[in-house]
Amino acid sequence: MRMHHVKLTENLRTIADMIPEHARVLDIGCARGHLLAWLTHHKSVHGRGIELSNEKVQYAISRGLSVVQGDAEVDIHHYQHDAYDYIILNQILQQMRDPVQMLKQASHIARHVIVSVPNFGHWRNRWYFAWHGRMPVTKQLSYQWYETPNIHFCTLRDFSDFVTMLELRIDHTMIQSAHYMPDALMQNAWCANVFGQKGIFLLSRGADQAS
């Protein structure tokens, strides 16, 4: 697949819109590199990726992308302060063994961190758990509890509190929901926490962490 033929999902397009041209970008858990390929072709970013799966790494490399195989929770400590402008954590933070250290280190080596997380507080998950008495299995969370890679579930409200605890700043938030939900409704924090399927957050260091 050629880079200029890459079509992004709604989630990836939202992330791409947050990144300016010529930015230095590190995509953690970049999979086959679809987002990196799009950013490279359309925004001329200086992009790199880290991916655990060797098969996905080889695919990304075959497309001419700069992607390395590794455990991001180990490898991220090898990067210097402000090595990147943007770090992307797309649907991956909840799979990390230590999301606290991951986000702390990411905000140390990049001025901005974009985090996309599924919302465990979505009304379908609440209904499923209350009605069936089982861990939810939905389109957004499609794994059984014993095979899921997601080991740290959170709601959008939980994540907002988490960011505050780490003394990071939320510069921009996009809540993705079913298409029949009005965008204006998602501006309300309570509604977003109940009806939002996932949240995409643009984070930066607080004033006391700027240097």
C-alpha positions in Angstrom: 0.0 0.0 0.0 1.4 3.3 -1.0 1.6 6.1 1.5 -0.7 8.4 -0.4 -3.3 5.7 -0.6 -3.6 5.3 3.1 -7.1 6.0 4.5 -7.4 6.8 8.1 -10.1 5.7 10.5 -12.0 8.5 12.3 -9.9 7.9 15.4 -6.6 8.2 13.5 -7.8 11.2 11.5 -8.6 13.1 14.7 -5.1 12.4 16.0 -3.5 13.4 12.7 -5.4 16.7 12.8 -3.7 17.6 16.1 -0.2 17.3 14.6 1.3 20.2 12.7 3.5 19.9 9.6 7.2 19.0 10.0 6.7 17.9 13.6 9.0 15.3 15.2 6.7 12.4 16.0 7.0 9.1 17.9 4.1 6.7 17.5 4.2 4.2 20.4 2.4 0.9 19.4 2.3 2.1 15.8 1.1 -1.3 14.5 1.6 -1.4 10.7 2.3 2.3 10.5 -0.9 3.6 8.8 -0.9 6.8 10.8 2.9 7.4 10.4 2.5 6.8 6.6 -0.3 9.3 6.3 1.6 11.9 8.5 4.8 11.4 6.5 3.0 11.9 3.1 0.5 14.6 4.0 2.3 16.6 6.7 6.0 15.8 6.1 6.6 14.9 9.7 9.8 13.4 11.0 8.2 10.2 12.2 9.4 7.1 14.1 7.5 4.2 15.6 7.9 1.5 18.2 6.0 -1.7 17.9 6.1 -5.0 19.8 5.0 -7.3 16.9 7.8 -8.3 14.6 5.4 -9.0 11.8 3.9 -5.5 12.0 7.4 -3.9 12.2 8.5 -5.7 9.1 5.4 -4.6 7.2 6.0 -0.9 8.3 9.6 -1.1 7.3 8.6 -2.5 3.9 6.6 0.7 3.4 9.7 2.8 4.0 8.8 3.8 7.5 11.3 4.2 10.4 9.9 1.6 12.9 11.8 -0.5 15.5 10.7 -3.5 17.4 10.8 -3.2 21.1 9.0 -3.0 24.5 8.1 0.7 24.7 7.9 0.6 28.5 11.6 -0.3 28.5 12.8 1.6 25.4 11.2 4.9 26.2 13.7 5.5 29.0 16.5 5.7 26.4 15.2 8.9 24.8 16.4 12.3 25.8 14.4 15.3 27.1 12.5 17.0 24.3 13.6 14.5 21.7 10.2 14.8 20.0 7.4 17.3 19.6 4.6 14.8 19.8 4.3 11.3 21.2 1.2 9.3 20.2 -0.3 6.7 22.5 -3.3 5.5 20.5 -5.4 2.9 22.3 -2.3 1.6 24.0 -1.9 3.2 27.4 -4.5 1.0 29.1 -2.4 -2.0 27.9 0.8 -0.8 29.7 2.0 -2.4 32.8 2.7 1.0 34.4 0.7 3.7 32.7 1.9 6.3 35.3 5.5 5.9 34.4 4.7 5.7 30.7 2.9 9.0 30.6 5.4 10.7 32.9 8.3 9.6 30.6 6.4 10.4 27.4 5.7 14.0 28.7 9.4 14.3 29.5 10.7 13.4 26.0 8.0 15.2 24.0 6.4 18.6 24.4 3.0 17.2 23.6 1.4 13.7 24.1 -1.7 12.6 22.3 -3.6 9.8 24.2 -6.6 7.9 22.9 -8.4 5.7 25.4 -11.6 3.6 25.3 -14.3 4.7 27.7 -15.2 1.9 30.1 -17.9 4.2 31.4 -19.9 4.1 28.2 -23.5 3.4 28.7 -23.4 0.1 26.8 -20.7 -1.2 29.1 -22.7 0.0 32.2 -25.9 -1.7 30.8 -24.1 -4.9 29.9 -22.5 -5.3 33.3 -25.7 -4.4 35.2 -27.9 -6.7 33.0 -25.7 -9.7 32.4 -23.5 -9.5 35.5 -20.5 -10.1 33.3 -17.5 -8.1 32.0 -18.7 -6.2 28.9 -18.0 -7.5 25.4 -18.9 -4.8 22.9 -17.8 -3.5 19.5 -15.4 -1.1 21.3 -14.2 -3.7 23.9 -14.4 -6.9 21.9 -12.3 -9.2 24.1 -13.3 -11.7 26.8 -11.9 -10.8 30.2 -9.4 -13.6 30.1 -7.8 -12.6 26.8 -8.0 -8.9 26.7 -4.8 -6.9 26.3 -6.5 -4.1 28.2 -5.4 -4.4 31.8 -6.1 -0.9 33.1 -9.7 0.1 32.4 -10.8 3.7 33.0 -13.6 6.1 32.3 -13.1 9.4 30.6 -13.6 11.0 34.0 -10.9 8.7 35.5 -8.5 9.7 32.8 -9.0 13.4 33.3 -8.3 12.9 37.0 -5.3 10.9 36.1 -3.8 13.7 34.0 -4.5 16.2 36.8 -2.7 13.9 39.3 0.4 13.9 37.0 0.3 17.7 36.8 -0.2 17.7 33.0 -2.5 20.0 31.1 -5.3 19.0 28.7 -5.0 21.4 25.8 -7.7 19.8 23.6 -10.2 16.9 23.9 -12.2 15.1 21.3 -14.9 12.7 22.3 -16.0 10.1 19.8 -19.5 8.8 20.1 -22.2 7.2 18.0 -23.0 9.5 15.0 -26.5 10.2 16.2 -25.2 11.9 19.3 -25.0 15.7 18.9 -21.4 17.1 19.1 -22.7 19.8 21.5 -23.8 17.2 24.0 -20.3 15.8 24.1 -19.0 19.1 25.4 -20.7 18.3 28.7 -18.4 16.2 30.9 -21.2 14.1 32.4 -22.6 13.3 29.0 -19.2 12.6 27.5 -18.5 10.1 30.3 -21.7 8.3 29.7 -22.1 8.5 25.9 -18.6 8.8 24.7 -17.0 5.7 23.2 -13.5 6.9 23.4 -11.6 10.1 24.2 -8.6 11.6 22.4 -6.6 14.0 24.6 -3.9 16.5 23.6 -1.7 16.9 26.6 1.2 19.1 27.5 3.4 19.8 30.5 2.1 22.1 33.2 3.8 25.4 33.8 6.2 24.0 36.4 7.2 21.2 34.0 7.9 23.4 30.9 11.7 23.2 31.2 
